[in-house]
Amino acid sequence: MKKKCLLTILLLVFLSFALCGCAHKHKLKPATCEKSAKCKWCKYTEGEPLGHDIVGATCTEEGTCSRCNKVTGGPLGHDMASATCQVPSTCTRCGLTEGNIVDHEYMPANLQFGEKCTMCGDERTPKLPGDFEKAGMVCKATLNTAYDYPTCTIEDHEKETTPTVTYTSFEVLKATPKTYDLVELPKAEAGYVWTKATAEINSTDLNGATYGVTYSYVCEDYYDIIKHDGTLLSNSDGVYTYTVNYDGKDYENCKCFVESKDQWVVGEGGVTEVYFYFCVPQGYDGSVIGFIDARTLWDETEHINDIYNEDLLLYRLPKAE
C-alpha cells in the first residue's frame, strides 16, 4: 500500500513538471545568423535569428557574412548612370563604362543665356539682346563714383541745382529687410531674394542748399521694359509687384520698394539717402535704377526708352546671388 502511494506521488510530481514547464532555469545558446537563441537543456527558443550581415559584395562578386563567414547572395550587379555629353554610361560603384558619350542637349537662347546644354552648361550662341541694349541705352554709373545731377529746386522749379549722386552700396539681403520707414515688406518666396541698393544725393551748391533738391528716380528692367511696365502694380504701402523673365521663365512675384532719409538743413544743404529694395529671382541681374531731371515730362504711355538721354544716371544692379 505504501509503495502505491509513493508511486502515485512521484507520478503527480512528474506530471506537474511536464504540464507547468521545465524545472530548470534556461541557459540560452546565443542566436546565430540562421537560428534563434536556444536552451542547452530543452527545446525552448527565444527571439529571431540574427540574419546574415553581408559585407564585401561588389558588382561582380558575392559578399561574405561578417559573423559566420558564409558566402551568400549574388553579386550586386552594375548600377549604370546615364551617359552625358562628357562621359559614357558609368557604373556608380566600380566605374565601369559602356557605350559612348551622347550629344549635347541645347535649350533655346533667352535674355540671360545663349543656347545652353542642360547637361554641361556649354553655351554655343550669344544670349538674346535686352531692351536696353536694343535701344542703345547705357547704364554708365558705377558704385562709389559721384556724378553731377542737373535738376530743379523744391521751392522753385525754375531754379536749377546740380547736386551729386553717388551709388554707395549694393547688397543681397539674407532676411526680409526692415525699412527705414518701418514698412513690412513681404517675405521672399522660394527662388527669390531681396536686394538693396543705396544712393546718396549731396546738395552742395547755393540753390540746392537754399531751396532744396527735387529729385526723380526710375526703377526699370534691363531686359524687357514693356513686360515690366505692363505688369507693374502697387499696394497701399507703396510696394510694387511686377514680372520679369529669367532663363526663359516668367517670375510674377517680383517686388520693388523705394524710401528716403533726408539730412538737409536750409541754407547749408545736406544729404538725402535713397534706398531701393528689389525682390527678384536668385541670380537675376536685370534691375536698373536711376535719377532723371525732375523737370522731365513724360506721360503714362511713354517708357524709359522714350525719354532716355545720356545725362540719365542709370545704374544696373549686380547679380542677386
C-alpha positions, 0 to 999 in steps of 0.5 A, spaced: 500 500 500 505 504 501 509 503 495 502 505 491 502 511 494 509 513 493 508 511 486 502 515 485 506 521 488 512 521 484 507 520 478 503 527 480 510 530 481 512 528 474 506 530 471 506 537 474 513 538 471 511 536 464 504 540 464 507 547 468 514 547 464 521 545 465 524 545 472 530 548 470 532 555 469 534 556 461 541 557 459 540 560 452 545 558 446 546 565 443 542 566 436 546 565 430 545 568 423 540 562 421 537 560 428 534 563 434 537 563 441 536 556 444 536 552 451 542 547 452 537 543 456 530 543 452 527 545 446 525 552 448 527 558 443 527 565 444 527 571 439 529 571 431 535 569 428 540 574 427 540 574 419 546 574 415 550 581 415 553 581 408 559 585 407 564 585 401 559 584 395 561 588 389 558 588 382 561 582 380 562 578 386 558 575 392 559 578 399 561 574 405 557 574 412 561 578 417 559 573 423 559 566 420 563 567 414 558 564 409 558 566 402 551 568 400 547 572 395 549 574 388 553 579 386 550 586 386 550 587 379 552 594 375 548 600 377 549 604 370 548 612 370 546 615 364 551 617 359 552 625 358 555 629 353 562 628 357 562 621 359 559 614 357 554 610 361 558 609 368 557 604 373 556 608 380 560 603 384 566 600 380 566 605 374 565 601 369 563 604 362 559 602 356 557 605 350 559 612 348 558 619 350 551 622 347 550 629 344 549 635 347 542 637 349 541 645 347 535 649 350 533 655 346 537 662 347 533 667 352 535 674 355 540 671 360 543 665 356 545 663 349 543 656 347 545 652 353 546 644 354 542 642 360 547 637 361 554 641 361 552 648 361 556 649 354 553 655 351 554 655 343 550 662 341 550 669 344 544 670 349 538 674 346 539 682 346 535 686 352 531 692 351 536 696 353 541 694 349 536 694 343 535 701 344 542 703 345 541 705 352 547 705 357 547 704 364 554 708 365 554 709 373 558 705 377 558 704 385 562 709 389 563 714 383 559 721 384 556 724 378 553 731 377 545 731 377 542 737 373 535 738 376 530 743 379 529 746 386 523 744 391 521 751 392 522 753 385 522 749 379 525 754 375 531 754 379 536 749 377 541 745 382 546 740 380 547 736 386 551 729 386 549 722 386 553 717 388 551 709 388 554 707 395 552 700 396 549 694 393 547 688 397 543 681 397 539 681 403 539 674 407 532 676 411 526 680 409 529 687 410 526 692 415 525 699 412 527 705 414 520 707 414 518 701 418 514 698 412 513 690 412 515 688 406 513 681 404 517 675 405 521 672 399 518 666 396 522 660 394 527 662 388 527 669 390 531 674 394 531 681 396 536 686 394 538 693 396 541 698 393 543 705 396 544 712 393 546 718 396 544 725 393 549 731 396 546 738 395 552 742 395 551 748 391 547 755 393 540 753 390 540 746 392 542 748 399 537 754 399 531 751 396 532 744 396 533 738 391 527 735 387 529 729 385 526 723 380 528 716 380 526 710 375 526 703 377 526 699 370 528 692 367 534 691 363 531 686 359 524 687 357 521 694 359 514 693 356 513 686 360 515 690 366 511 696 365 505 692 363 505 688 369 507 693 374 502 694 380 502 697 387 499 696 394 497 701 399 504 701 402 507 703 396 510 696 394 510 694 387 509 687 384 511 686 377 514 680 372 520 679 369 523 673 365 529 669 367 532 663 363 526 663 359 521 663 365 516 668 367 517 670 375 510 674 377 512 675 384 517 680 383 517 686 388 520 693 388 520 698 394 523 705 394 524 710 401 528 716 403 532 719 409 533 726 408 539 730 412 538 737 409 538 743 413 536 750 409 541 754 407 547 749 408 544 743 404 545 736 406 544 729 404 538 725 402 539 717 402 535 713 397 534 706 398 531 701 393 529 694 395 528 689 389 525 682 390 527 678 384 529 671 382 536 668 385 541 670 380 537 675 376 541 681 374 536 685 370 534 691 375 536 698 373 535 704 377 536 711 376 535 719 377 532 723 371 531 731 371 525 732 375 523 737 370 522 731 365 515 730 362 513 724 360 506 721 360 503 714 362 504 711 355 511 713 354 517 708 357 524 709 359 526 708 352 522 714 350 525 719 354 532 716 355 538 721 354 545 720 356 545 725 362 540 719 365 544 716 371 542 709 370 545 704 374 544 696 373 544 692 379 549 686 380 547 679 380 542 677 386 546 671 388 
